[in-house]
Every structure is written in C-alpha cells, then in structure tokens.
Amino acid sequence: MKKKPLDKFNKLIIYTLLVVFAVVSLLPLYWVFSTSLQLSSYQSQDMERPVSYVDSNPPKMYPMGIPLYFEHWGEARKAEKVGDLKEETYHRGMMDNIVENTFSSYKSLFKKHDIGKWFFNSVYISVIVTVGILLIDSMAGYVLAKKKFPGRNLIFWIIISTMMIPGQVTLVPLFIMVGNLNLMDTHWALILPDLSMVFGVFLMRQFMYSIPDELLEAAKMDGASEWRTFWTIVLPLAKPGLAALGIFTFMNVWNSFLWPIIVLNSAELYTLPVGLKTLQDANLASFKLLMSGAAVAAIPMIVVFILFQRYFVKGLTLGGVKE
C-alpha cells in the first residue's frame, strides 16, 4: 500500500522540526568546544598588532586556527618549490605557533591548575555513588515489589512522598549532621548522603514488577538462598533498569555543584564543577580557559550518552508497569 502524499509531508515536517531542535540543542556544546580551540593571539607579518578571535565581533563560528594553518601550509609549500628558505621557515613557524595557541588553554589547565585532580575526584566519587545507589536501590525495589509484608504499600508511598520535599530544605539539617559526624571537608560528605535515591527506589520497584514470580519460586524450590536469587536471577534480568538508573545517577553526581561547594574547603578535594567555579571567581582564567574546562567536564557525559543512549528511552518507560 502506497503512502499518501499527506503522510509524507507530515513526516517531512516532523523530521525538519527534529533537525532544527537538534541543531539548537547542540549549538551551545559546539560553541564551548569551538571557543576552547579558538586563537587567542595571532599576528602575521602584515599585521601591526596581534588579534584575538576569542572575543571578536562578530564572533567566529569555527576555530580560526584551521583555515589559517592551511593557509600558511600552502604558502610554505609554494616557498619550498621556489627554494625560498626564509619564507618557508616563516610560514612553518607560524604553523607551529597556531597549533601551540590553539591548544594552549588545555595545556594551561593541566599544568598550571589542578584540573587533573578535580577530574579524578569527580570520576571516583561519581563511580562510588553510582555503584552504591545501584546496589541499595535495587535491593529496596526488589523487596517492595516482590516481598509481601504488612505496610508495604504504605512504606513505598511514604518514600515516594519525600520526592515532594525540595532539596534546598534539607541542606541545613544535612549540613549539621555532616558536621556532627566530623565529615566536613572530606569526600565522605559527598558520598554518604547520596548512597540512596528515592527516584532509584521507585524506578527499580516498577521494573521489578516485570520479573515473573515463577522464576523466583523455581529458584526457591531449587534451594537458592535469598541473596543468590537476587544476585543470579533478579539482577541479570534487571540490567536495562540498572543501566538507566546508572546513567541518571552518574550524570546527577557528576554535575553536582551546590552541596560540594558547601562542604568542601580544600582545593585538592574539589570536584570538577567546583574547581572550575573557583577559577572564574579568582579571575585567573580567560574566557577561552573557562570554555576549555567546560569542554573537559562535558566529555564524560558525551561518552556516557553515546554508549548508553538507548537506555534513556528504556528508562523513561520503566514506570509504566501496572500492579
């Protein structure tokens, strides 16, 4: 059956809108990487003074080092063919200067600042919290979905009701509690309060409902313990839910800013978002340097999204299981 012209037209409109939306969404990310690679100082032999393309008006939509590099490369080839050693040396030196200036902000981040340490702090804190949430929330979801006991639904709705409490309301009590435990200015102040997440409990409980009870009963009849049933049967079947929850958790912890800046005082303990903010506050960073830091911070999120993007859609549909 042939498609009607109207259906093709509607599909064309939908795809066009999606492409426009994708371009608008990706433009800020492109601008961050483009600015981080922009030339901050360039002066050829026919210029009176160096120019900066980072804050040029109108702004340049792509790193100017790319066309300028190939321009000097072409001139160097011409000088090489005619045997003009002086001109060839000049253009090849300009090529080296362009490459050096293009990546200068990244070199400065890792040599003059502690971004490597901040990056490592963010990675290991995000990994520990993600693993902890996957384990604790999956066990809680399993119990609330598959175990029958008095008050099960009441407990679940009490847990869910806490999602209506703004996070800012709990900052002061949590700050006092962390201080009483002598955890201020330590990474434990970031890890322990985040080892469980209400949304994760809800997500895993809803997914656990899709696991057939017959499998659990068969494992029990075969003599499997509760832990072995959970570890060898429930968790493998819950991989899509765990993957979705892991992505959401990692992104949330990686981008966390308010709580780390409250409890951390030592620069060597900073996470990446807090470290980048201190660079800006101290006026030690240029606009290009800040964009380079933002690009470094965005790379892990881009990699995670590319590798596990199919689980985002799966994670959004997990809550549709009916009891």
C-alpha atoms as one frame of an Amber mdcrd trajectory, in Angstrom:
protein
   0.000   0.000   0.000   1.448   3.341  -1.095   1.817   6.116   1.400  -0.402
   9.119   0.926   1.295  12.411  -0.054  -0.058  13.945   3.148   1.699  11.294
   5.270   4.993  12.011   3.506   4.504  15.739   4.012   3.769  15.276   7.729
   6.849  13.089   8.126   8.945  15.724   6.348   7.664  18.421   8.700   8.379
  16.261  11.766  11.928  15.432  10.639  12.590  19.082   9.797  11.464  20.194
  13.255  13.576  17.469  14.882  16.662  18.550  12.927  16.113  22.192  13.886
  15.635  21.219  17.532  18.802  19.076  17.439  20.854  21.918  15.933  19.585
  24.410  18.524  20.301  21.934  21.333  23.825  21.131  20.125  24.821  24.720
  19.327  25.896  25.619  22.917  28.012  22.463  23.114  29.592  23.231  19.741
  30.259  26.804  20.883  32.061  25.550  24.012  34.435  23.318  22.048  34.899
  25.881  19.268  35.791  28.663  21.713  38.154  26.403  23.646  40.132  25.896
  20.416  39.915  29.499  19.205  43.082  31.556  18.618  43.642  33.982  21.466
  46.582  35.708  19.787  47.573  35.788  16.125  49.864  38.184  14.249  51.168
  37.719  10.744  53.938  39.785   9.194  51.449  42.152   7.547  49.633  42.967
  10.851  50.531  45.870  13.106  49.407  44.157  16.314  48.157  40.709  17.350
  44.453  39.965  17.200  42.314  37.696  19.368  39.480  35.716  17.823  38.076
  34.563  21.185  36.103  37.753  21.809  35.965  39.039  18.227  32.923  40.946
  16.976  31.193  39.463  15.081  32.114  36.150  16.714  33.769  33.425  14.675
  31.675  30.280  14.375  34.671  27.957  13.969  38.293  27.870  15.225  40.238
  30.302  13.055  43.362  28.240  13.524  42.093  25.705  10.969  41.912  27.972
   7.873  44.976  29.969   8.944  47.006  26.799   9.431  46.228  25.539   5.946
  46.853  29.000   4.518  50.382  29.034   5.945  50.841  25.397   4.930  50.028
  26.301   1.307  52.409  29.274   1.386  55.146  27.091   2.878  54.727  24.569
   0.035  54.972  27.350  -2.536  58.120  28.740  -0.892  59.609  25.224  -0.789
  59.044  24.754  -4.527  60.757  28.047  -5.437  63.566  27.494  -2.949  62.765
  30.474  -0.712  64.077  29.075   2.588  63.391  32.249   4.591  59.736  32.414
   3.559  59.277  28.677   4.103  60.771  28.893   7.611  58.487  31.808   8.471
  55.308  30.031   7.415  56.241  26.767   9.130  56.979  28.720  12.300  53.538
  30.320  12.034  52.019  26.858  11.680  53.708  25.755  14.905  52.526  28.930
  16.684  48.944  28.328  15.551  48.962  24.761  16.866  50.532  25.898  20.140
  47.992  28.692  20.648  45.007  26.522  19.662  45.651  24.021  22.464  47.275
  26.472  24.914  44.265  26.631  27.251  44.152  22.845  27.638  47.873  22.749
  28.428  47.406  25.533  30.948  44.533  23.702  32.640  46.576  20.586  33.294
  49.937  22.252  34.002  49.064  25.384  35.995  45.832  24.263  37.645  44.570
  21.165  39.457  42.003  20.161  36.853  43.519  16.673  36.613  42.982  16.192
  40.352  39.464  17.656  40.161  38.625  15.403  37.237  39.824  12.339  39.155
  37.819  13.378  42.240  34.653  13.718  40.160  35.201  10.372  38.462  35.760
   8.276  41.562  33.031   9.984  43.614  30.548   9.536  40.748  31.512   5.876
  40.316  31.271   5.048  44.058  27.904   6.779  44.452  26.539   5.178  41.275
  27.561   1.677  42.371  26.126   2.266  45.842  22.798   3.506  44.512  22.524
   0.622  42.049  23.041  -1.904  44.842  20.943  -0.287  47.582  18.064   0.918
  45.406  17.828  -2.368  43.514  17.539  -4.272  46.826  14.918  -1.832  48.091
  12.991  -2.052  44.833  13.130  -5.841  44.909  11.744  -6.018  48.448   8.969
  -3.501  47.764   7.979  -5.242  44.525   8.287  -8.960  45.313   8.034  -9.367
  49.070   4.657  -9.246  50.768   4.534  -7.857  54.298   2.190  -5.588  56.271
   2.547  -1.909  55.401   4.499  -2.498  52.189   2.494  -0.037  50.116   2.395
   2.489  52.961   6.187   2.396  53.248   6.519   2.811  49.490   4.229   5.860
  49.382   5.997   7.418  52.349   9.293   7.033  50.467   7.778   8.481  47.300
   6.261  11.418  49.182   9.758  12.609  50.126  10.311  13.478  46.453   7.998
  16.462  47.006  10.454  17.980  49.505  12.814  20.460  47.765  16.461  19.578
  48.168  17.241  23.072  49.487  15.052  22.395  52.542  17.307  19.539  53.671
  20.590  21.418  53.211  20.767  22.877  56.734  19.853  19.638  58.608  22.214
  17.677  56.393  24.981  20.235  56.956  24.527  19.965  60.748  24.525  16.165
  60.584  27.700  16.057  58.475  29.368  18.480  60.888  28.425  16.376  63.924
  29.952  13.320  62.235  33.204  15.248  61.568  32.889  14.675  57.831  33.237
  18.307  56.741  35.863  18.899  54.059  36.034  15.198  53.167  34.735  13.242
  50.196  32.633  11.143  52.576  30.401  14.201  52.961  29.623  13.866  49.245
  29.386  10.082  49.096  27.366   9.009  52.160  24.334  11.334  51.768  23.910
  10.242  48.133  24.152   6.455  48.550  20.415   6.088  48.096  17.965   7.936
  45.881  14.170   7.929  46.122  13.809   8.062  42.357  16.054   4.999  42.091
  13.882   3.045  44.540  10.777   3.948  42.532  12.448   3.093  39.211  13.727
  -0.303  40.349  10.470  -1.228  42.100   8.489  -0.565  38.950  10.948  -2.582
  36.874  10.971  -5.494  39.341   7.247  -5.952  38.765   8.033  -7.124  35.224
  10.076 -10.096  36.550   7.860 -13.245  36.650   7.191 -14.600  40.134   7.511
 -18.139  38.741  11.266 -17.666  38.290  11.723 -16.671  41.911   9.567 -19.559
  43.138  11.542 -22.019  40.987  14.807 -20.729  42.451  13.417 -21.108  45.955
  12.341 -24.679  45.233  15.860 -25.451  43.985  17.251 -24.364  47.329  18.654
 -20.998  46.306  19.108 -18.533  49.146  17.529 -15.065  49.057  20.837 -13.432
  48.219  21.661 -15.932  45.474  18.220 -15.484  43.933  18.666 -11.729  43.949
  22.245 -11.829  42.635  21.945 -14.522  39.946  18.349 -14.135  38.751  16.905
 -10.729  39.627  19.900  -8.509  38.845  20.661 -10.045  35.397  17.019  -9.597
  34.412  17.081  -6.019  35.694  20.054  -4.918  33.563  18.059  -2.405  31.453
  16.691  -0.779  34.597  20.105  -0.761  36.263  21.686   0.779  33.175  19.083
   3.548  33.013  19.396   4.282  36.735  23.192   4.221  36.492  23.162   6.815
  33.710  20.805   9.128  35.542  22.799   8.792  38.767  26.226   9.314  37.188
  25.053  12.452  35.371  23.446  13.841  38.524  26.518  13.273  40.715  28.942
  14.468  38.039  27.103  17.783  37.623  26.500  18.318  41.359  27.656  21.773
  42.429  25.718  23.245  45.379  26.404  20.587  48.020  30.123  20.090  47.161
  30.818  23.834  47.301  29.174  23.966  50.758  31.073  21.109  52.420  34.470
  21.272  50.680  37.111  23.857  51.620  40.375  22.303  50.428  41.216  22.895
  46.766  42.702  19.414  46.360  39.329  17.891  47.315  37.264  19.899  44.834
  35.164  18.210  42.194  35.369  19.485  38.640  32.335  21.852  38.708  33.520
  23.460  41.961  37.090  23.750  40.693  36.020  25.495  37.504  33.943  27.958
  39.533  36.929  28.851  41.710  38.972  29.621  38.603  36.339  32.076  37.487
  35.996  33.679  40.932  39.735  34.148  41.295  39.938  35.900  37.907  42.776
  33.575  36.964  41.100  32.239  33.860  40.413  33.707  30.479  37.162  33.064
  28.647  38.964  30.529  26.460  40.345  28.762  29.540  36.876  28.506  31.094
  35.452  27.067  27.887  38.271  24.503  27.843  37.396  23.485  31.390  33.727
  23.199  30.444  34.695  21.045  27.461  36.724  18.706  29.681  33.775  18.451
  32.075  31.370  17.658  29.226  33.431  14.866  27.632  32.461  12.086  30.122
  28.764  12.936  29.749  29.052  12.809  25.956  30.773   9.417  26.106  28.180
   8.014  28.535  25.321   9.257  26.358  26.784   7.846  23.136  27.437   4.435
  24.695  24.125   4.068  26.545  21.679   6.355  24.752  19.217   3.523  24.059
  18.738   3.044  27.795  17.470   6.617  28.208  14.278   5.758  26.325  14.029
   2.439  28.157  14.416   4.193  31.490  11.588   6.595  30.729   9.166   3.705
  30.110  10.014   1.647  33.203   7.336   3.325  35.286   4.529   2.136  33.009
   4.195  -1.321  34.589   0.860  -1.773  36.289   0.481  -3.621  39.562
